[in-house]
Amino acid sequence: MSKELDSYKLGNIRVVITEPHDPNRLHVDCNDGNYHSGFTIRVYEYENYKRHMNQKITTAYKNQYNSE
C-alpha cells in the first residue's frame, strides 16, 4: 500500500500525494467528484515546482468542463 504524504484542496479538487514503491517518484491523485486524474512526478518536481503543478491541475480541470 502507498503511504500518503500530503493531501489538500485546490478549490473543489482534492489532491492526494502518495509515495509508491519507487523512492524517486510520487503519485498525484486528483478528484473533484466528477473527474478523476492521476499521474506520477519526481520528488524533485514536487518539492521545487508544486505551485506550477497546482496551476496545471487547476487549468486541466477547467478545460475539462469547458470542452463539454
C-alpha positions in Angstrom: 0.0 0.0 0.0 1.2 3.5 -0.8 2.0 5.9 2.0 0.1 9.2 1.9 2.5 12.1 2.2 0.1 15.1 1.6 -3.4 16.0 0.8 -5.1 19.3 0.2 -7.8 21.0 -1.8 -7.5 23.2 -4.9 -10.9 24.8 -4.9 -13.2 21.8 -5.3 -10.3 19.5 -6.5 -9.0 17.1 -3.9 -5.3 16.4 -4.4 -3.6 13.4 -2.6 0.2 12.8 -2.9 1.3 9.3 -2.2 4.7 7.5 -2.2 4.6 4.4 -4.4 7.2 1.7 -4.4 9.7 3.8 -6.4 11.5 6.1 -3.9 12.3 8.7 -6.6 8.6 9.2 -7.7 5.4 10.4 -6.2 1.8 9.6 -7.3 -0.6 12.6 -7.6 -4.3 11.7 -7.4 -6.8 14.4 -8.3 -10.6 14.2 -8.0 -13.4 16.8 -8.0 -16.3 14.4 -7.7 -16.9 14.2 -11.4 -13.4 13.8 -12.9 -10.5 11.7 -11.7 -6.9 12.1 -12.8 -3.7 10.5 -11.6 -0.1 10.9 -12.7 3.4 10.4 -11.3 6.1 13.0 -10.8 9.7 13.1 -9.5 10.2 14.0 -5.8 12.4 16.9 -7.0 9.5 18.3 -9.1 7.1 18.1 -6.2 9.5 19.8 -3.8 10.5 22.6 -6.2 7.6 23.1 -8.6 4.5 22.4 -6.5 2.9 25.8 -7.4 3.4 25.1 -11.1 1.9 21.6 -10.7 -1.1 23.0 -8.9 -1.7 25.6 -11.7 -1.5 22.8 -14.3 -4.0 20.7 -12.4 -6.5 23.6 -12.0 -6.2 24.6 -15.7 -6.7 21.0 -16.8 -9.9 20.6 -14.8 -11.2 24.0 -16.0 -10.5 22.9 -19.6 -12.3 19.6 -19.0 -15.5 21.4 -18.1 -15.2 23.9 -20.9 -14.8 21.1 -23.5 -18.2 19.6 -22.7 
